[in-house]
Amino acid sequence: MEDELRRTNLELEERVQKRASEVRFANAEREREAAERASAEKLQSALFRIAGQTTASQDLEELYRNIHSIIAELMYARNM
């Protein structure tokens, strides 16, 4: 009886550990997906803003300056 209780307790502990591991993995996957979505939304917003600048800018210099500013929000874009 005591051995069976220990075995059952050990099995239960193993199941709890396995489930906890699965939950940690699922949470990490959700966080990765959320970060990926946020990145895609930021890129899409930048592309729409760049498209808008093609008609809003008065000349090419202004267009390039505005595009550069938008790209600089996404990545390092310092002019040399």
Secondary structure, DSSP 8 states (H G I E B T S, - for coil): -HHHHHHHHHHHHHHHHHHHHHHHHHHHHHHHHHHHHHHHHHHHHHHHHHHHHHHH-SSHHHHHHHHHHHHHHHS-----
